[in-house]
């Protein structure tokens, strides 16, 4: 028995050891809140699952063939009390888990600003085949497959796709969100402490999907300003022509930066996929602009 418990302990420890750099190791307020929702949901379900498993084992043990004290009722058909018990427990579980998910979904609305006194940094994200383009409109620079953000400051993302639908996800910061051509989605994230976090695509998008990853460097505010200044001093300019070259499919792209970005390039990328003759698309675009 002792050896079995020891084995179970080491198996659990080995399993949890793989949870680093993931959703169970949050580094921002959004990821922390999402983990709490997972734990709350897990606790509610375990409160039902564990007693059910124990009851199943208990019934099997009590009604074993060798137990002469067990009452055999072959004519039993209905019990109102038993029906209430059988249906009330799963109903209560659904209500509790659904309530936790409903409240959490509203509290963690991707467009909802993070409560802080710091001014958010805006980053425009374009998913390409098979790389990520990050545009800093306020700083006038851009980077590919490398996202640098100031620690302790909210990051306001505006995201779109150059073609197929994709999914932007930084597990330790929280909330994956889809990128779609001709549309702009929004996401608010924050890294509480300096560090390097793993970013990835969570939506299969073709041959180069496996290499569609990027590093997120959260740095102190002063180092972020230094990075912006150094980026402005070197590299090519991101304009319509260079964007057309970047848009061509490529795999395992080494991170690099652009020292300057053409005005309204992100809006041009979004509008290039919008069918203006489509009334439904036009209404969606007008609604999105009104929300902005």
VOPAGU-2260 file (C-alpha; in pm, 1 decimal, decimal comma):
REM VOPAGU-2260
SITE   aa  ch    i         X         Y         Z
SITE  UNK   A    0       0,0       0,0       0,0
SITE  UNK   A    1     280,3     238,5      90,9
SITE  UNK   A    2     461,3     165,7    -234,8
SITE  UNK   A    3     142,9     228,8    -431,4
SITE  UNK   A    4      88,6     566,4    -262,0
SITE  UNK   A    5     450,1     661,9    -326,8
SITE  UNK   A    6     412,6     570,5    -693,3
SITE  UNK   A    7      93,7     774,5    -723,8
SITE  UNK   A    8     265,1    1072,7    -558,7
SITE  UNK   A    9     556,2    1068,0    -802,0
SITE  UNK   A   10     322,9    1025,2   -1101,5
SITE  UNK   A   11     119,7    1328,3    -992,7
SITE  UNK   A   12     437,8    1530,6    -927,8
SITE  UNK   A   13     577,0    1437,4   -1270,6
SITE  UNK   A   14     249,7    1533,0   -1438,2
SITE  UNK   A   15     227,4    1869,6   -1264,6
SITE  UNK   A   16     593,4    1932,9   -1339,8
SITE  UNK   A   17     495,8    1981,6   -1702,4
SITE  UNK   A   18     257,7    2267,8   -1611,3
SITE  UNK   A   19     529,4    2534,8   -1604,7
SITE  UNK   A   20     505,9    2806,6   -1870,0
SITE  UNK   A   21     139,2    2722,5   -1918,4
SITE  UNK   A   22    -204,6    2829,4   -1804,0
SITE  UNK   A   23    -140,1    2691,2   -1453,8
SITE  UNK   A   24     161,7    2921,3   -1414,1
SITE  UNK   A   25       2,7    3263,1   -1478,8
SITE  UNK   A   26     206,0    3584,0   -1497,4
SITE  UNK   A   27     -69,0    3839,8   -1550,2
SITE  UNK   A   28    -407,6    3939,6   -1404,8
SITE  UNK   A   29    -610,3    3788,6   -1689,9
SITE  UNK   A   30    -431,0    3453,6   -1667,4
SITE  UNK   A   31    -469,1    3449,5   -1287,5
SITE  UNK   A   32    -845,3    3506,4   -1317,3
SITE  UNK   A   33    -875,6    3233,8   -1582,1
SITE  UNK   A   34    -688,2    2985,8   -1364,6
SITE  UNK   A   35    -923,1    3065,7   -1077,3
SITE  UNK   A   36   -1221,1    2984,1   -1300,4
SITE  UNK   A   37   -1060,6    2649,2   -1385,9
SITE  UNK   A   38    -997,9    2571,0   -1020,0
SITE  UNK   A   39   -1351,7    2673,0    -920,0
SITE  UNK   A   40   -1504,0    2457,2   -1193,1
SITE  UNK   A   41   -1277,3    2166,0   -1102,8
SITE  UNK   A   42   -1370,3    2192,8    -734,3
SITE  UNK   A   43   -1742,4    2192,8    -812,2
SITE  UNK   A   44   -1711,1    1890,3   -1039,3
SITE  UNK   A   45   -1490,9    1698,2    -796,3
SITE  UNK   A   46   -1749,0    1759,4    -521,8
SITE  UNK   A   47   -1986,3    1554,3    -737,2
SITE  UNK   A   48   -1751,7    1310,8    -907,8
SITE  UNK   A   49   -1569,5    1185,3    -597,1
SITE  UNK   A   50   -1887,2    1099,8    -397,1
SITE  UNK   A   51   -2032,0     935,8    -710,0
SITE  UNK   A   52   -1726,2     713,9    -751,5
SITE  UNK   A   53   -1728,9     623,3    -382,3
SITE  UNK   A   54   -2103,4     551,2    -394,7
SITE  UNK   A   55   -2057,5     328,7    -699,7
SITE  UNK   A   56   -1785,6     128,8    -525,3
SITE  UNK   A   57   -1998,8     112,4    -208,9
SITE  UNK   A   58   -2304,8     -16,6    -393,8
SITE  UNK   A   59   -2097,2    -276,9    -576,0
SITE  UNK   A   60   -1946,0    -390,2    -246,4
SITE  UNK   A   61   -2274,3    -397,8     -54,2
SITE  UNK   A   62   -2469,2    -586,4    -320,1
SITE  UNK   A   63   -2202,2    -845,3    -381,2
SITE  UNK   A   64   -2328,6   -1203,2    -410,6
SITE  UNK   A   65   -2180,2   -1311,6     -74,6
SITE  UNK   A   66   -2359,2   -1039,3     126,4
SITE  UNK   A   67   -2678,0   -1200,1     255,4
SITE  UNK   A   68   -2786,8    -880,0     435,6
SITE  UNK   A   69   -2838,0    -688,1     111,6
SITE  UNK   A   70   -3207,6    -657,7      22,1
SITE  UNK   A   71   -3299,4    -764,8    -329,5
SITE  UNK   A   72   -3604,2    -574,9    -464,2
SITE  UNK   A   73   -3688,2    -712,5    -810,4
SITE  UNK   A   74   -4029,7    -539,8    -817,1
SITE  UNK   A   75   -3897,6    -188,9    -743,5
SITE  UNK   A   76   -4024,0      57,9   -1007,7
SITE  UNK   A   77   -4030,1     415,3    -879,4
SITE  UNK   A   78   -3931,8     639,5    -588,6
SITE  UNK   A   79   -4007,6    1011,3    -593,2
SITE  UNK   A   80   -3739,9    1087,9    -335,1
SITE  UNK   A   81   -3482,1     894,0    -534,5
SITE  UNK   A   82   -3578,8    1075,8    -855,7
SITE  UNK   A   83   -3539,9    1413,5    -684,9
SITE  UNK   A   84   -3197,4    1310,6    -553,7
SITE  UNK   A   85   -3080,9    1170,6    -887,5
SITE  UNK   A   86   -3179,4    1481,1   -1087,5
SITE  UNK   A   87   -3110,3    1756,8    -835,1
SITE  UNK   A   88   -2738,8    1678,7    -799,3
SITE  UNK   A   89   -2647,0    1708,2   -1170,3
SITE  UNK   A   90   -2882,3    2006,5   -1203,5
SITE  UNK   A   91   -2703,6    2180,5    -917,5
SITE  UNK   A   92   -2368,0    2099,5   -1078,6
SITE  UNK   A   93   -2472,3    2245,9   -1413,8
SITE  UNK   A   94   -2605,3    2562,3   -1245,2
SITE  UNK   A   95   -2290,5    2613,4   -1038,5
SITE  UNK   A   96   -2041,6    2543,7   -1319,9
SITE  UNK   A   97   -2249,7    2745,0   -1566,1
SITE  UNK   A   98   -2269,1    3034,1   -1318,8
SITE  UNK   A   99   -1892,6    3037,2   -1270,0
SITE  UNK   A  100   -1837,7    3035,4   -1647,8
SITE  UNK   A  101   -2102,9    3304,8   -1707,9
SITE  UNK   A  102   -1967,0    3544,6   -1446,1
SITE  UNK   A  103   -1608,5    3481,7   -1557,0
SITE  UNK   A  104   -1696,2    3534,9   -1924,8
SITE  UNK   A  105   -1833,4    3880,9   -1846,3
SITE  UNK   A  106   -1550,4    3977,0   -1611,9
SITE  UNK   A  107   -1290,6    3867,8   -1867,5
SITE  UNK   A  108   -1446,8    4020,9   -2176,9
SITE  UNK   A  109   -1150,6    4053,2   -2419,7
SITE  UNK   A  110   -1239,9    4415,1   -2494,5
SITE  UNK   A  111   -1274,0    4513,2   -2127,5
SITE  UNK   A  112    -991,8    4740,5   -2014,8
SITE  UNK   A  113    -769,7    4623,5   -1730,2
SITE  UNK   A  114    -822,4    4834,8   -1420,6
SITE  UNK   A  115    -499,6    5028,7   -1368,3
SITE  UNK   A  116    -363,8    5382,6   -1365,8
SITE  UNK   A  117     -97,9    5304,0   -1628,2
SITE  UNK   A  118    -163,6    5409,5   -1986,9
SITE  UNK   A  119    -205,6    5102,5   -2212,1
SITE  UNK   A  120      36,9    5033,2   -2494,7
SITE  UNK   A  121    -135,7    4963,3   -2826,1
SITE  UNK   A  122     -10,2    4674,5   -3039,7
SITE  UNK   A  123    -161,9    4580,6   -3375,8
SITE  UNK   A  124    -122,3    4213,7   -3464,8
SITE  UNK   A  125    -139,8    4057,1   -3810,2
SITE  UNK   A  126    -121,1    3679,3   -3848,8
SITE  UNK   A  127      55,4    3582,0   -4170,7
SITE  UNK   A  128     160,9    3255,2   -4334,2
SITE  UNK   A  129     345,1    3154,8   -4115,3
SITE  UNK   A  130     458,7    3431,6   -3887,5
SITE  UNK   A  131     333,3    3712,7   -3667,3
SITE  UNK   A  132     361,4    4083,2   -3740,4
SITE  UNK   A  133     343,7    4322,5   -3443,7
SITE  UNK   A  134     293,1    4691,6   -3519,7
SITE  UNK   A  135     340,0    4959,7   -3253,5
SITE  UNK   A  136     140,1    5251,5   -3400,1
SITE  UNK   A  137     223,8    5496,0   -3121,1
SITE  UNK   A  138     597,2    5422,7   -3147,8
SITE  UNK   A  139     598,5    5393,9   -3527,8
SITE  UNK   A  140     787,1    5061,1   -3536,1
SITE  UNK   A  141     710,5    4695,1   -3599,7
SITE  UNK   A  142     856,8    4351,6   -3534,3
SITE  UNK   A  143     814,3    4001,1   -3670,7
SITE  UNK   A  144     791,2    3695,3   -3443,5
SITE  UNK   A  145     904,2    3898,0   -3142,2
SITE  UNK   A  146     678,8    4093,3   -2907,7
SITE  UNK   A  147     836,2    4333,0   -2657,6
SITE  UNK   A  148     608,7    4492,9   -2395,9
SITE  UNK   A  149     660,9    4692,5   -2075,5
SITE  UNK   A  150     596,6    4491,9   -1758,1
SITE  UNK   A  151     313,1    4608,6   -1535,6
SITE  UNK   A  152     145,3    4800,5   -1819,2
SITE  UNK   A  153    -176,6    4686,9   -1996,3
SITE  UNK   A  154    -135,6    4594,1   -2361,9
SITE  UNK   A  155    -429,9    4673,1   -2588,1
SITE  UNK   A  156    -421,0    4438,2   -2886,5
SITE  UNK   A  157    -603,8    4487,3   -3215,5
SITE  UNK   A  158    -576,4    4171,0   -3424,4
SITE  UNK   A  159    -650,3    4063,6   -3778,7
SITE  UNK   A  160    -533,3    3808,0   -4034,5
SITE  UNK   A  161    -387,5    3843,3   -4381,7
SITE  UNK   A  162    -564,1    3527,1   -4495,1
SITE  UNK   A  163    -678,5    3215,5   -4313,1
SITE  UNK   A  164    -818,5    3232,4   -3961,4
SITE  UNK   A  165    -560,3    3194,6   -3688,5
SITE  UNK   A  166    -543,1    3212,1   -3309,1
SITE  UNK   A  167    -321,3    3433,5   -3093,9
SITE  UNK   A  168    -227,8    3279,5   -2757,5
SITE  UNK   A  169      21,4    3359,0   -2480,8
SITE  UNK   A  170     -64,7    3090,7   -2219,2
SITE  UNK   A  171      96,6    3261,4   -1918,8
SITE  UNK   A  172     -75,4    3592,6   -1991,4
SITE  UNK   A  173    -416,2    3447,8   -2076,6
SITE  UNK   A  174    -704,9    3458,1   -2325,7
SITE  UNK   A  175    -641,7    3319,1   -2669,4
SITE  UNK   A  176    -835,6    3502,1   -2941,6
SITE  UNK   A  177    -894,3    3442,0   -3309,5
SITE  UNK   A  178    -764,9    3654,9   -3594,6
SITE  UNK   A  179    -983,2    3674,6   -3906,5
SITE  UNK   A  180    -934,7    3841,4   -4243,2
SITE  UNK   A  181   -1139,4    4156,3   -4294,2
SITE  UNK   A  182   -1218,3    4182,6   -3924,1
SITE  UNK   A  183   -1053,0    4322,3   -3612,6
SITE  UNK   A  184   -1068,2    4146,3   -3278,0
SITE  UNK   A  185    -952,8    4303,2   -2953,0
SITE  UNK   A  186    -772,9    4170,7   -2646,8
SITE  UNK   A  187    -637,7    4319,7   -2324,8
SITE  UNK   A  188    -339,9    4152,4   -2154,6
SITE  UNK   A  189     -73,3    4245,1   -1902,9
SITE  UNK   A  190     252,4    4092,7   -1779,8
SITE  UNK   A  191     290,7    4167,2   -1410,1
SITE  UNK   A  192     663,9    4099,2   -1393,4
SITE  UNK   A  193     960,0    4109,4   -1633,2
SITE  UNK   A  194    1029,5    3781,5   -1808,4
SITE  UNK   A  195    1014,0    3593,1   -2135,5
SITE  UNK   A  196     688,8    3417,3   -2217,0
SITE  UNK   A  197     596,6    3176,8   -2492,5
SITE  UNK   A  198     351,5    3285,1   -2762,4
SITE  UNK   A  199     202,8    3060,2   -3025,4
SITE  UNK   A  200     -66,9    2996,7   -3279,5
SITE  UNK   A  201    -345,8    2779,5   -3139,9
SITE  UNK   A  202    -519,1    2727,7   -3475,6
SITE  UNK   A  203    -381,0    2497,5   -3745,3
SITE  UNK   A  204    -316,0    2706,5   -4054,0
SITE  UNK   A  205    -108,6    2497,3   -4291,1
SITE  UNK   A  206     240,3    2357,6   -4345,9
SITE  UNK   A  207     430,1    2618,5   -4142,6
SITE  UNK   A  208     197,3    2607,1   -3842,1
SITE  UNK   A  209     448,6    2424,8   -3619,9
SITE  UNK   A  210     697,5    2712,7   -3644,4
SITE  UNK   A  211     440,8    2988,8   -3597,0
SITE  UNK   A  212     569,9    3081,8   -3252,9
SITE  UNK   A  213     701,3    3400,4   -3097,7
SITE  UNK   A  214     869,9    3518,1   -2778,0
SITE  UNK   A  215     707,5    3778,0   -2554,6
SITE  UNK   A  216     967,5    3980,9   -2365,5
SITE  UNK   A  217     818,1    4178,8   -2077,4
SITE  UNK   A  218    1078,4    4435,0   -1973,5
SITE  UNK   A  219    1091,0    4732,1   -1732,9
SITE  UNK   A  220     956,0    5057,4   -1875,3
SITE  UNK   A  221    1299,7    5211,2   -1925,3
SITE  UNK   A  222    1427,4    4908,7   -2115,8
SITE  UNK   A  223    1117,2    4918,2   -2335,1
SITE  UNK   A  224    1192,2    5278,5   -2428,6
SITE  UNK   A  225    1551,5    5182,4   -2503,2
SITE  UNK   A  226    1432,7    4898,4   -2727,4
SITE  UNK   A  227    1201,2    5136,0   -2912,6
SITE  UNK   A  228    1485,0    5384,1   -2964,0
SITE  UNK   A  229    1726,4    5117,1   -3089,3
SITE  UNK   A  230    1462,3    4972,8   -3322,6
SITE  UNK   A  231    1403,0    5315,0   -3475,7
SITE  UNK   A  232    1772,4    5337,1   -3557,6
SITE  UNK   A  233    1804,4    5030,4   -3777,0
SITE  UNK   A  234    1615,2    4799,6   -4008,1
SITE  UNK   A  235    1392,9    4848,2   -4313,5
SITE  UNK   A  236    1070,8    5046,7   -4346,7
SITE  UNK   A  237     737,2    4865,5   -4343,6
SITE  UNK   A  238     532,5    5006,2   -4628,3
SITE  UNK   A  239     293,5    4856,6   -4882,6
SITE  UNK   A  240     573,7    4704,4   -5090,9
SITE  UNK   A  241     765,7    4550,2   -4799,8
SITE  UNK   A  242     439,2    4424,3   -4651,4
SITE  UNK   A  243     359,6    4250,5   -4980,9
SITE  UNK   A  244     695,5    4071,8   -4959,4
SITE  UNK   A  245     638,4    3984,1   -4594,2
SITE  UNK   A  246     292,3    3848,8   -4670,0
SITE  UNK   A  247     433,2    3575,0   -4893,1
SITE  UNK   A  248     427,6    3233,2   -4717,9
SITE  UNK   A  249     749,9    3150,1   -4532,8
SITE  UNK   A  250     840,5    2914,3   -4250,3
SITE  UNK   A  251    1059,3    2940,5   -3938,0
SITE  UNK   A  252    1119,7    3312,8   -3986,5
SITE  UNK   A  253    1395,9    3461,5   -3771,9
SITE  UNK   A  254    1269,0    3760,7   -3570,3
SITE  UNK   A  255    1352,4    4104,9   -3709,0
SITE  UNK   A  256    1222,8    4462,3   -3679,2
SITE  UNK   A  257    1112,5    4757,8   -3891,5
SITE  UNK   A  258    1236,5    5104,7   -3799,7
SITE  UNK   A  259     934,3    5280,5   -3950,3
SITE  UNK   A  260     576,6    5188,0   -4045,3
SITE  UNK   A  261     358,1    5345,3   -4310,5
SITE  UNK   A  262      60,2    5531,7   -4160,1
SITE  UNK   A  263    -264,3    5331,4   -4130,3
SITE  UNK   A  264    -101,5    5014,1   -4261,6
SITE  UNK   A  265    -300,4    4796,5   -4021,8
SITE  UNK   A  266    -629,2    4950,3   -4138,1
SITE  UNK   A  267    -524,5    4888,1   -4497,8
SITE  UNK   A  268    -461,0    4521,1   -4418,6
SITE  UNK   A  269    -807,0    4490,1   -4266,1
SITE  UNK   A  270    -982,7    4677,7   -4546,9
SITE  UNK   A  271    -806,7    4479,9   -4818,7
SITE  UNK   A  272   -1019,5    4176,3   -4728,2
SITE  UNK   A  273   -1349,9    4364,6   -4684,2
SITE  UNK   A  274   -1602,5    4323,4   -4961,9
SITE  UNK   A  275   -1762,1    4669,2   -4969,7
SITE  UNK   A  276   -2046,0    4535,9   -5186,8
SITE  UNK   A  277   -2145,4    4295,8   -4910,6
SITE  UNK   A  278   -2409,0    4473,7   -4696,0
SITE  UNK   A  279   -2362,4    4239,0   -4400,7
SITE  UNK   A  280   -1985,3    4297,6   -4394,7
SITE  UNK   A  281   -2043,1    4672,1   -4430,0
SITE  UNK   A  282   -2279,6    4674,5   -4130,9
SITE  UNK   A  283   -2031,3    4474,1   -3920,9
SITE  UNK   A  284   -1751,3    4714,5   -4011,8
SITE  UNK   A  285   -1963,2    5017,4   -3923,7
SITE  UNK   A  286   -2057,6    4861,9   -3588,6
SITE  UNK   A  287   -1695,1    4780,5   -3512,8
SITE  UNK   A  288   -1585,1    5136,5   -3588,5
SITE  UNK   A  289   -1860,0    5271,0   -3364,0
SITE  UNK   A  290   -1734,7    5054,1   -3075,1
SITE  UNK   A  291   -1381,4    5177,8   -3129,4
